[in-house]
Every structure is written in C-alpha cells, then in structure tokens.
Amino acid sequence: MEKDTVVLNIRDYNELRDFKQYIEKNYTLKVSNFHYSRIDTYITKDEAVKEVVDKLNEATVKLKEIDDIKNMSYWEFRKWKKQSNK
C-alpha cells in the first residue's frame, strides 16, 4: 500500500462524494437526530437561514412567556396553570 493512501468502504466514499457535490452546489448539510438514529439532508442556504430565523422566533416567544411567568403572583400563576392544562 502506498504511503498516502486511505481505504474507505463504498458507503463512506459515497457519503463524502455526495457531501462534496452538494457543498459545491451551494447547499448545506442539515443533521436531524431522532432517538437513536440520524438523518442527514441537504438544504439550500436560504432554507437553512429561514429555519434558523423560525427557531429564533419560537425561542423569543418562549422567553417572553417565561418572563411573563416570572412576573406573575402566585395566584396569577395558579390561574394561568389551570387554563394551560385544559
């Protein structure tokens, strides 16, 4: 075997080849984890930015809700908790 040679199985080679091709086409890799499995998908950079903005908007809403909860009295919190459990 030559000095600077790497041996890959076909699956790994194909993954690397696909990754290179998508990156050259201006796509980005999206990795999703579900329990014990991983799903890799390629999306455009515009789609990636849109997803990040959507997640930031969701986080902003949750943070506002948390701030509202912090400012509630005990009785307001109980009333809010009862309503949210319905």
Secondary structure by P-SEA (a helix, b strand, c coil): ccccbbbbcaaaaaaaaaaaaaaaabbbbbbbbcccbbbbbbbcaaaaaaaaaaaaaaaaaaaaaaaaaaaccaaaaaaaaaaaac
